[in-house]
Amino acid sequence: MSQYHKERKREFEKTGIVKISLDDFNAIATGNAPGRPLNQFALDEYNNHLRIATTIGQSGFGFFAGRGGSAFGGESENDVYVLDEKLNIRGSVQGLGLTERIYSVRFIEDKGYVVTFRQTDPLYVLDLSDPARPELKGELKIPGYSAYLNPITKDKILGFGKEGSQVKISLFDVSQPTQPAEKDKYILDEYWSEVLSTHHAFLLDKKHEIFFLPGGKGGYVFSYKNDKLELRKAISGVSAKRAVYINDYLYIIAEDKITVLNEIDWEKINELEL
């Protein structure tokens, strides 16, 4: 049974896809892809083609599913599929990260970026310019993992995850698809950030080349200017949740107060107790 499932696991684990017209809300196409997507970033439409990244072999029934496999046997692995307008599969890249599962995905124009994890963090770079023949172009293995990827430009991507027991921030350079590089990294003295579970906790301000993320001990503002990750401001002693910028002012919203920072000199302008 185990060998049978291993050879046919892509037949057993599928995600159904329905394409709905926004004009009359009728279904105009249906299709499926082997495996299961992680989240909304695992699907993307570009030039009338749908791209979807999936993990196969992670299904099963509780503890019967072994580590890195499924209840029916076989190692987990990860695929990327390209579907046409009628949701027929045009091409695929299969077998990424054997025994691992997808932790984060991002599609940017004709490229795809997939992070899998078990012990190390492979960042895979895929060339999707030819829907019928997508291919793996590059791979970067580094410690830890990235649970969320956020593009700064089409060639620079921020990664947020963990290395050991601490939050890790990575700045990836993917300008050379065959040689992706971690340009810089920052290990934050935090066990967890909400960015690792929801992208809504993240804020990017391209005008000032900074980003915000919350942590258990406070809120943090980082600069990514000149390809360097630098902590510009930390608001400690608050349970920071979100941030928003208006003109040159950054508003950090915590459970019990709002702190206003001047983005020119990073001085605290005001506070509002809630």
N, C-alpha and C positions, 0 to 999 in steps of 0.2 A: 504493500500500500504506500509506503514511504517513497520508494523509487518511482512508482506510478505517478504520484502527485508531483514529485520533483520534476519529472519530465513534462508535465502538463499543467504546472501551476498557473501559467498565464491564461489557460482556458478556464480555470476555476475562480480566479479572483479578477473581477472586472468592475469598472465604474461606468455606469450608464450616463450618457450625455444627451440632453435635449436642447435644440436650438429653437428659440421662440422669437417670432417677429414682433417688434414693438409697435407695428402699425395696427394689427388686429389681435395680437397675443395668441396666434395659432402656432402650433408646432410645425416647423418647416423642415426639420431634419432630426434624425436620431442616430446615435452611434454609441460606441463604447471603447474603452481602452483598458488593457490589463492593469491590475493593481489598484492602489488607492492613493489619491492626492492628499497632501498634508493640509493645505489651507488655500485661501483665495489666490495667493501668489504662485501656486503650483499650476495655475491655468492662465493663459494669455493669448489674445488674438492679435495677429499681425499680418498685414497683407492678405486678408481673407483666409488665413490658416490659423487653426487653434493648436497651441502647444500645451501639453500637459505632462507633468513629471509625477511619477508614481513609485510607490514602494510595493514590492511583491514578496509574499512569504512571511508577512507579519500578522496575518489573520490566524485565528485559532480560538480555542476556548480556554481562557484564563491560564492557569499554570500548566496546562497540557502543552502549550506552545513553548518550545524551548527558546533559549536566548539566541537571537539572531536567526530564528526560523519560525515555522508554523506548526500547528498541531498535527499536520499531515506529513511533516517531514520536508526537508529541503531548506537550503540557506535562503535568507532574505537577500534581495538585490533590488536595484533601482533602475527605472527606465524613463526615457523621455520620448513622447510620441508627437508627431505632427499630423494633424487631420485637415482635410480639405473642407470646402464650403458645405458639402453634403455629409460631413463628419465621417468620412472614410479615412482610414489610416494611410497616409502617403509615405511616411518614413519613420524610422525610430533609431534611437541609440539605446542599447540594452546592456544590462549586467554591470552597472556602476555600483561600486562599493559593496562587494560581496560580504555577507553577514552583517551589514550595516543598514541603517534606515535614513531617509531624508530628514534633515533637521531644518533646512531652509532652502528656498528657491527664489530666483529672480530672473525674469526675461527682460532684456533690454534690446529693442530693435531686433536684429537678426542673430543675437547671441543669447545663450542661456547659461545660467550659473546655478549649480547645484552643490549643496553641502551635505555630505553624509557623515555619520559619526558612529563609532563604537569605542575606539581607543585614541585614534588620531582624527584630525579634521581634514579630509580631502575636499578641496574646492575644485570642482570640475567646470571647465569652460567648454561650451558646445557651440559649434558653428551651425546655425539653422538657416543659412541663406538659401540653400537648396532644399525645399521641403521634402523632396523625394530621397535625398541623401544627406540627412543631418549627420554630423560627425563630432566625435570628441577631439578637441584640439589641444587642450592642456590640462594639467593637474598640479595642484599645490597641496602638499601634506604638511600640516603644522599641528602642534599640540592643542588640545581643547577642541571646541566646536563653536560655530556661529549659528544661533537660533533665529536671527533676523538679519536680512541683508537690505541695505538701503542705498540706492545709487545716488552719488553726488553729481557725476557726469556719466556719459556712456562708457568712460574708461576708468572711473574711480568709484569704488563701492565701499561703504562702511559695513562692517560685520559686528554683531553684538552677540556674545555668548558667554562661555565660561572656560577657564583653564584651571584645573584643579578645583578648589573650592571658592574661587574668586571670579568676579565679573571681568570679562575680557572684551576690549574694543580693538578691532583691527581695521586698518586702512589698506584696501587691496588695490593694486594697479593691474588692470586687465587690458592695457593698451596693446600688449603683445599676447594674443590668445594662446600661443604655444608656450608662453613663459609667464604665467600669472605670478605676481609677487606680493608679499605682505610688506608694504612700504614702511609701516609703523604699527606699533601696538601699544596699548596702555592697560595695565592690570589695575583695576579699581578695587579698593579695600571694601568690597561689598560682597555678600554671599549671593544676592539676587537683585535683579532689576525687573520691573514690570514690562520693560521693552522686550524681554525674552519670551513673554507670553502674549503680548498684544502690541501691535505697531502703533496704536493710538497713543501710547505713552511717550512716543518719540516725537521730537520737534526739530526741524532743520531750518535754519535761517541762512540762505545763501548770500544775502547782502553782506552780512557780517562774518560769513564763513564759520559759523558755530552750530552746535547742536546741543540739545538738552536731553537728559535721561534721568528718571527718578531712581532712587535706591532706598534701602531700608533705613539708612542713617541721614538721608537728606536728598537734595536735588543738585545736579551737576551740570555745568556748562563747559563744553569743550570746544576748542578751536581746531580746525583741520587745515589751517592756512599753511601754504608751502609744504604740503604733504607731511606735516607733523601734527601729532595728536598732543594737545596741551590743555591741561585743566585750567580754565580761566577763572571760574568762580564756583565755589561750593557753598550751598546754604544748608547748614547742619542743624540738627535738633528739631527738624520738622519732618512730617510724613508727606513728602512731596508726591504729587500724583500726576500733574500735567503742567504744561507751560504754553504760553501764547505770546507772540510779539506783535506790537503795534508801533509802527514807525521805528524809532530807535530805543524802544523800551521793551524789556522782557518781563512778563508777569508769571511768576512761579506760584502755582496753586497747590496748596497743601490742605490737609483735612481741617485745620483750624485757622489758617491765615493765608493771605496773598502777599507775596513779596515782589516789589517792583525794582528792577535793576536798570540802570542806564547802560546800554550796550556800547557806548563810546568809551567809558572808563571803568565800567563794571562796579560802580558805586551803588549802594542801596539808596533808593530815592524815597521809598515809603513802604509802610506795611499796613495791612488791614486785617484786624482780628475778626474771625468769623464766629 
